[in-house]
Amino acid sequence: MNIIYFLEGTFNSGGIERIVINKANWLAEHGHNVTIITSDQNGRPDYFPLKGVKRIDMDLMYRSNSSNSIKRYFQRRKSLKKEEQLINQYIRELKPDVMISTFSYEKNILPHLKDGSKKIVEIHFSRWFRLQRNRKGIGRIIDRFLTWQDIQSVNKYDKFICLTEEDKQHWKGLKNIEVISNFIDPISRSPASLENKICIAVGRLVYQKGYDRMIEAWKLVHAKYPDWKLNIYGNGPLQTELIKMIEQKHLEDVINIYSPVKNIDEKYRESSMLIMTSHYEGLPMVMLEAMACGLPVVTFDYKCGPKDIIKDGVNGLLIKEGNIEGLADAICKVIGSKELREKMGENSYNLAKNYNREIIMAKWEHILTNV
């Protein structure tokens, strides 16, 4: 089967890039011809290795467009027109059986192409992710319109894949929707000891991840457990702002921000708890990976993901969205009880086996074969 994925780029260390590349590699290993077409690679190297997968970059650079809203609108219209022309050129050469959108700029283009291929779209966030960015003014109006437009767009695809049962309920009335979660690759053979006085957080330093809320909570944790540390692995536009916030709260000796690392599973195993304070997600790879290393999880109950993955009190603690004091109390509860940490860590490790690569990719094979 000839399969094309569309992705903004393969240069980032993010969860979307990781799971799409892992799926593409698996499909290539199992006899499919797989191509990833990117829009914004700009000559940057792949962060995660491609194994038997071809990559083509359209060099559109949507992200480099002007900060002026009106000018950006017309630049993007021009880029979209060029993208449609390039996609038509590539499908004549590659003759795909299936094309898969990852909910980026190609989302509104693919359903209108009459090339005979089947069209699948997968979302890596939740139904309301645009509105959860909490933009103001004209940005809020645009987000409302695009949120309405999303459901019109995905309805035109042969299959629409979301990540959680929780999110599926938000896409009311769609008959083409299926739930397939992300998978973990690899699942750690040895869980963390949970003895180190370290908590971990992983993800881009952007508004979505809510690190300012995590730092606020850690100030309260630090007052009770000054010998525990919080290690954050990620980079992004808010790094300077977050470092300044850490310094203002005099937490620079206990909160560290590190660049992304490729051996993140080792960092999980050196830790004793995962903390997540995101405003929104789809199905966070970070949460699954931490569970696969036997970590208990303390997280806000944001949309979407935690309700599907975390059984409150079993493999982690779910805290009401935005309740910073509640988050701090939950972290302290896990820190204060090694018995609780070990019980939840063991349950995390066992539950993570439900997200094994072969189990999840069998569902994808079924979809691709039957579509």
Backbone torsions as a table, in degrees:
resi	resn	phi	psi	omega
1	MET	NA	135.8	176.4
2	ASN	-93.9	121.2	-173.9
3	ILE	-126.0	133.6	174.4
4	ILE	-117.3	127.7	168.9
5	TYR	-101.4	145.0	172.1
6	PHE	-112.0	132.2	-175.1
7	LEU	-148.1	144.7	179.5
8	GLU	-58.7	-44.6	178.2
9	GLY	-171.0	166.3	178.2
10	THR	-114.8	16.4	-175.0
11	PHE	-92.9	-16.6	-178.0
12	ASN	-83.6	159.4	178.3
13	SER	-96.6	14.9	-173.3
14	GLY	-74.6	168.8	-177.9
15	GLY	-66.2	-35.7	179.4
16	ILE	-63.1	-47.9	-179.8
17	GLU	-61.3	-41.7	-177.0
18	ARG	-63.6	-48.4	-174.9
19	ILE	-71.7	-38.0	179.3
20	VAL	-64.7	-44.4	179.3
21	ILE	-65.3	-41.0	178.5
22	ASN	-62.9	-40.2	178.2
23	LYS	-66.9	-43.6	179.9
24	ALA	-61.4	-44.0	178.9
25	ASN	-61.4	-43.0	-179.7
26	TRP	-62.3	-44.8	-179.6
27	LEU	-64.0	-38.8	177.8
28	ALA	-65.8	-40.3	178.4
29	GLU	-64.0	-24.0	-177.7
30	HIS	-103.9	28.1	167.1
31	GLY	94.1	2.5	179.3
32	HIS	-92.3	151.5	172.5
33	ASN	-91.0	113.9	-172.1
34	VAL	-120.7	132.3	176.1
35	THR	-126.4	135.4	171.1
36	ILE	-105.9	121.6	177.1
37	ILE	-103.9	120.8	-177.6
38	THR	-106.8	157.7	179.7
39	SER	-106.2	-28.2	-170.0
40	ASP	-130.2	31.0	-176.1
41	GLN	-66.8	-42.4	175.6
42	ASN	54.8	39.6	175.1
43	GLY	76.7	2.0	-178.7
44	ARG	-76.8	146.8	-177.1
45	PRO	-72.6	157.6	175.0
46	ASP	-64.9	134.2	176.6
47	TYR	-76.8	-43.8	176.3
48	PHE	-104.5	141.0	-174.6
49	PRO	-68.1	140.5	172.2
50	LEU	-94.8	130.6	-176.1
51	LYS	-119.1	98.2	-179.2
52	GLY	77.3	11.6	-178.8
53	VAL	-108.5	130.7	177.9
54	LYS	-86.5	143.0	176.0
55	ARG	-124.5	135.6	176.3
56	ILE	-125.4	132.7	177.4
57	ASP	-109.2	132.7	179.5
58	MET	-84.5	-11.5	176.8
59	ASP	53.7	48.9	-179.5
60	LEU	-91.2	-31.8	176.0
61	MET	52.5	57.8	175.8
62	TYR	-57.8	-38.0	-173.7
63	ARG	-70.1	-16.8	-178.1
64	SER	-91.9	3.9	-178.6
65	ASN	-64.7	162.9	-175.6
66	SER	-58.1	150.1	176.4
67	SER	-77.8	-13.8	176.3
68	ASN	-73.1	124.1	-172.5
69	SER	-59.6	-45.3	-177.3
70	ILE	-67.5	-46.1	-179.7
71	LYS	-64.1	-39.8	179.8
72	ARG	-63.3	-37.6	179.7
73	TYR	-59.5	-48.0	-177.6
74	PHE	-72.2	-33.6	176.1
75	GLN	-64.1	-40.5	-179.0
76	ARG	-70.9	-35.9	174.9
77	ARG	-59.6	-42.2	179.4
78	LYS	-65.1	-42.6	179.8
79	SER	-65.4	-39.5	178.4
80	LEU	-62.9	-39.5	178.5
81	LYS	-64.4	-42.5	178.3
82	LYS	-65.2	-39.5	-179.7
83	GLU	-61.7	-43.6	179.9
84	GLU	-62.1	-39.6	177.8
85	GLN	-63.4	-43.7	-179.3
86	LEU	-66.7	-41.3	179.6
87	ILE	-61.4	-43.0	177.2
88	ASN	-59.3	-38.1	178.1
89	GLN	-66.2	-44.4	-177.5
90	TYR	-67.8	-37.7	-177.6
91	ILE	-72.1	-25.9	173.4
92	ARG	-66.9	-34.4	-179.0
93	GLU	-81.3	-42.4	-172.0
94	LEU	-91.2	-21.4	179.5
95	LYS	48.1	61.8	-176.3
96	PRO	-70.0	147.3	169.9
97	ASP	-86.5	-34.1	-178.7
98	VAL	-138.8	137.0	172.2
99	MET	-120.3	134.6	-174.1
100	ILE	-120.4	118.0	175.2
101	SER	-87.5	141.2	175.1
102	THR	-105.3	30.9	173.0
103	PHE	70.2	30.4	176.9
104	SER	-103.5	-150.6	-171.4
105	TYR	-64.7	-25.0	-178.5
106	GLU	-75.3	-9.7	-171.6
107	LYS	-55.4	-39.0	-177.4
108	ASN	-89.8	-1.7	-178.6
109	ILE	-95.2	-47.4	-168.7
110	LEU	-57.1	-43.2	-175.6
111	PRO	-62.3	-20.3	-176.7
112	HIS	-90.8	-4.0	-178.3
113	LEU	-84.7	123.3	-176.2
114	LYS	-99.4	61.0	-176.9
115	ASP	-101.9	-2.1	179.4
116	GLY	92.1	-9.6	179.6
117	SER	-81.2	157.9	174.9
118	LYS	-86.6	149.5	-174.7
119	LYS	-118.5	128.0	177.4
120	ILE	-123.7	139.9	174.0
121	VAL	-124.3	134.9	178.3
122	GLU	-122.4	138.3	178.9
123	ILE	-108.8	136.6	-178.7
124	HIS	-107.8	8.4	173.3
125	PHE	-122.3	-161.7	177.3
126	SER	-106.6	169.7	-178.4
127	ARG	-51.8	-38.6	-171.5
128	TRP	-102.9	20.9	-171.6
129	PHE	-60.9	-32.8	-179.5
130	ARG	-64.6	-44.6	-178.3
131	LEU	-70.5	-28.6	-179.4
132	GLN	-74.8	-7.8	172.7
133	ARG	-71.0	-15.8	171.6
134	ASN	61.3	38.3	176.5
135	ARG	-75.2	159.3	-177.3
136	LYS	-112.7	166.3	172.5
137	GLY	60.6	-133.4	-177.0
138	ILE	-63.1	-30.9	177.7
139	GLY	-61.4	-39.2	179.0
140	ARG	-66.1	-40.6	178.5
141	ILE	-62.9	-44.0	179.0
142	ILE	-62.5	-42.9	-179.6
143	ASP	-63.8	-37.5	177.2
144	ARG	-64.6	-42.6	179.6
145	PHE	-64.5	-46.1	-178.6
146	LEU	-65.8	-33.3	176.8
147	THR	-65.0	-40.9	174.9
148	TRP	-65.2	-42.3	-177.3
149	GLN	-66.2	-30.7	-178.5
150	ASP	-54.6	-46.5	-176.2
151	ILE	-68.9	-30.2	175.4
152	GLN	-67.7	-38.7	-177.2
153	SER	-69.6	-49.9	-173.9
154	VAL	-68.7	-23.5	179.5
155	ASN	-66.5	-18.1	-177.9
156	LYS	-88.0	-5.4	-178.1
157	TYR	-88.2	157.6	175.7
158	ASP	-67.0	-37.9	176.3
159	LYS	-143.5	141.6	174.7
160	PHE	-121.3	123.2	-175.4
161	ILE	-110.5	121.2	170.7
162	CYS	-111.4	172.0	-167.9
163	LEU	-97.7	-21.9	-174.7
164	THR	-137.5	155.1	174.5
165	GLU	-65.0	-33.8	177.2
166	GLU	-59.6	-46.9	-178.0
167	ASP	-69.1	-34.2	179.8
168	LYS	-55.5	-36.3	-178.8
169	GLN	-65.8	-22.2	-178.9
170	HIS	-81.9	-16.0	-180.0
171	TRP	-99.8	63.9	-171.7
172	LYS	-65.0	137.0	172.7
173	GLY	89.3	-6.0	-179.1
174	LEU	-80.4	129.5	-179.8
175	LYS	-94.4	-13.2	-176.4
176	ASN	-98.9	9.8	-172.9
177	ILE	-87.0	139.9	175.0
178	GLU	-135.5	154.9	175.9
179	VAL	-108.6	120.3	171.5
180	ILE	-135.1	118.7	-177.1
181	SER	-77.9	169.4	170.0
182	ASN	-71.7	164.1	175.7
183	PHE	-120.7	167.2	179.5
184	ILE	-109.0	129.7	-179.0
185	ASP	-144.6	113.9	-3.6
186	PRO	-91.5	166.4	170.7
187	ILE	-86.6	129.7	-174.6
188	SER	-60.8	136.6	177.3
189	ARG	-76.5	-25.1	-178.0
190	SER	-129.8	121.5	179.9
191	PRO	-72.6	162.6	178.7
192	ALA	-63.8	151.5	178.5
193	SER	-75.8	-22.8	-179.9
194	LEU	63.5	25.8	179.9
195	GLU	-100.5	-22.1	-178.7
196	ASN	-75.2	143.1	-178.1
197	LYS	-86.0	61.1	-175.3
198	ILE	-136.9	131.2	167.6
199	CYS	-107.2	153.1	-175.9
200	ILE	-127.0	147.4	171.3
201	ALA	-137.7	142.0	-175.1
202	VAL	-136.8	132.2	176.1
203	GLY	150.7	164.2	-179.4
204	ARG	-58.1	145.8	179.7
205	LEU	-85.9	74.9	-176.9
206	VAL	-134.8	167.0	-177.8
207	TYR	-52.8	-41.8	-175.5
208	GLN	-50.5	-38.5	-172.2
209	LYS	-81.3	-13.8	173.3
210	GLY	62.3	36.3	-177.7
211	TYR	-64.7	-26.2	176.2
212	ASP	-60.7	-37.0	178.2
213	ARG	-68.7	-36.4	178.7
214	MET	-66.2	-40.8	179.4
215	ILE	-66.0	-40.7	176.6
216	GLU	-58.9	-44.2	179.9
217	ALA	-65.9	-38.8	-176.7
218	TRP	-67.0	-27.9	175.1
219	LYS	-57.8	-40.2	178.7
220	LEU	-72.7	-39.2	178.1
221	VAL	-63.7	-42.8	-176.8
222	HIS	-60.7	-33.3	179.6
223	ALA	-63.3	-30.0	-179.5
224	LYS	-96.6	-34.7	-176.0
225	TYR	-130.7	74.0	-175.1
226	PRO	-67.5	-14.3	-178.9
227	ASP	-91.2	-2.0	177.1
228	TRP	-91.6	148.7	-178.7
229	LYS	-121.5	155.6	175.7
230	LEU	-119.4	118.6	177.7
231	ASN	-106.9	122.7	179.4
232	ILE	-109.2	126.9	178.3
233	TYR	-111.8	113.8	-179.9
234	GLY	169.7	164.9	171.5
235	ASN	-137.5	168.3	-178.3
236	GLY	155.8	178.8	-171.6
237	PRO	-65.8	-19.4	-177.0
238	LEU	-94.2	9.0	-174.1
239	GLN	-58.9	-49.3	-178.9
240	THR	-61.1	-42.7	179.8
241	GLU	-63.2	-41.0	-178.9
242	LEU	-71.1	-39.1	176.8
243	ILE	-61.8	-41.9	178.1
244	LYS	-61.8	-41.6	179.1
245	MET	-63.8	-41.1	178.1
246	ILE	-61.3	-43.2	-179.5
247	GLU	-67.4	-40.2	-179.9
248	GLN	-62.9	-30.7	-179.8
249	LYS	-94.1	6.5	177.3
250	HIS	57.4	43.8	-179.5
251	LEU	-113.7	11.9	-174.3
252	GLU	-64.3	-19.4	178.1
253	ASP	-83.5	-13.4	-175.4
254	VAL	-123.6	-12.9	174.8
255	ILE	-115.6	121.5	179.9
256	ASN	-117.3	136.7	173.5
257	ILE	-110.5	118.7	-179.2
258	TYR	-113.1	154.3	173.9
259	SER	-67.1	156.0	177.2
260	PRO	-57.2	146.4	177.9
261	VAL	-127.6	150.5	-179.0
262	LYS	-81.7	-18.9	177.7
263	ASN	-99.2	47.3	-174.3
264	ILE	-62.6	-27.5	178.7
265	ASP	-61.4	-32.5	176.1
266	GLU	-66.3	-37.5	179.3
267	LYS	-69.1	-36.5	174.4
268	TYR	-60.2	-46.0	-175.7
269	ARG	-69.7	-18.1	175.7
270	GLU	-84.7	-5.7	-174.5
271	SER	-107.1	173.0	-178.6
272	SER	-124.1	0.3	-179.7
273	MET	-170.4	143.6	170.1
274	LEU	-101.2	136.7	175.5
275	ILE	-118.0	134.3	176.0
276	MET	-131.2	132.8	-179.1
277	THR	-129.5	28.9	-176.3
278	SER	-61.0	153.0	171.6
279	HIS	-82.4	-31.7	178.8
280	TYR	-161.2	155.2	175.0
281	GLU	-150.3	-174.6	170.0
282	GLY	-109.0	-75.9	169.1
283	LEU	-144.5	98.2	-168.4
284	PRO	-64.5	120.3	175.9
285	MET	-58.4	-37.0	-179.3
286	VAL	-56.1	-43.1	-178.4
287	MET	-64.8	-44.1	179.6
288	LEU	-65.4	-42.3	-178.6
289	GLU	-65.2	-41.3	178.9
290	ALA	-63.9	-41.8	176.9
291	MET	-61.4	-39.7	-179.5
292	ALA	-64.9	-19.2	175.9
293	CYS	-98.8	8.5	174.3
294	GLY	79.6	28.8	179.2
295	LEU	-95.5	137.1	166.4
296	PRO	-69.9	154.1	-175.8
297	VAL	-121.8	129.7	170.9
298	VAL	-114.5	121.8	-170.7
299	THR	-148.6	149.5	167.1
300	PHE	-66.9	151.5	179.1
301	ASP	-89.5	61.8	-179.2
302	TYR	-78.6	170.6	173.6
303	LYS	-95.5	128.2	-4.7
304	CYS	-128.3	167.0	176.1
305	GLY	132.1	-57.2	-174.9
306	PRO	-56.1	-40.5	-178.8
307	LYS	-62.0	-32.2	-179.6
308	ASP	-79.1	-26.5	-169.9
309	ILE	-106.1	-43.3	-172.2
310	ILE	-95.4	123.4	171.8
311	LYS	-96.6	108.7	-170.9
312	ASP	-55.2	123.6	-179.4
313	GLY	85.2	-8.0	-178.9
314	VAL	-101.1	-59.9	177.9
315	ASN	-118.4	8.6	178.5
316	GLY	173.2	-173.5	179.4
317	LEU	-126.4	128.9	178.4
318	LEU	-99.2	125.0	-177.1
319	ILE	-113.6	139.8	179.0
320	LYS	-51.3	133.2	-177.5
321	GLU	-49.6	125.2	174.8
322	GLY	85.2	-3.8	-178.2
323	ASN	-83.5	90.3	-174.1
324	ILE	-67.2	-41.8	177.7
325	GLU	-63.8	-39.7	176.9
326	GLY	-63.1	-38.7	177.6
327	LEU	-63.5	-46.3	179.9
328	ALA	-61.5	-42.6	179.0
329	ASP	-61.6	-40.6	-179.5
330	ALA	-67.1	-41.2	177.5
331	ILE	-60.8	-45.2	179.5
332	CYS	-63.1	-35.6	179.0
333	LYS	-62.8	-42.8	-179.5
334	VAL	-72.7	-39.7	177.2
335	ILE	-60.7	-41.6	-172.7
336	GLY	-74.9	-9.9	-177.5
337	SER	-132.7	102.6	177.5
338	LYS	-63.8	-35.2	178.5
339	GLU	-60.8	-43.8	178.4
340	LEU	-65.2	-43.4	178.2
341	ARG	-56.8	-47.5	-176.4
342	GLU	-67.0	-39.8	179.6
343	LYS	-63.6	-48.3	-178.7
344	MET	-69.7	-35.3	177.6
345	GLY	-63.6	-42.0	177.7
346	GLU	-63.7	-42.2	179.0
347	ASN	-65.7	-38.9	176.4
348	SER	-58.6	-47.4	-177.4
349	TYR	-60.1	-40.9	-179.8
350	ASN	-72.8	-41.3	-179.8
351	LEU	-67.3	-28.9	-179.3
352	ALA	-62.8	-22.4	-179.5
353	LYS	-65.7	-19.3	176.4
354	ASN	-69.1	-15.2	-177.6
355	TYR	-108.7	29.3	176.4
356	ASN	-61.2	143.1	-177.6
357	ARG	-55.9	-44.9	-175.5
358	GLU	-66.5	-37.1	178.8
359	ILE	-63.6	-47.3	-176.6
360	ILE	-70.8	-41.8	-177.4
361	MET	-72.0	-22.0	172.6
362	ALA	-63.7	-35.9	176.9
363	LYS	-67.1	-40.0	177.9
364	TRP	-66.2	-41.1	176.4
365	GLU	-58.5	-41.6	179.0
366	HIS	-62.1	-45.1	179.5
367	ILE	-62.4	-48.8	-177.2
368	LEU	-63.1	-37.9	-179.5
369	THR	-70.5	-40.3	-173.2
370	ASN	-87.3	-18.0	-178.6
371	VAL	-70.8	NA	NA
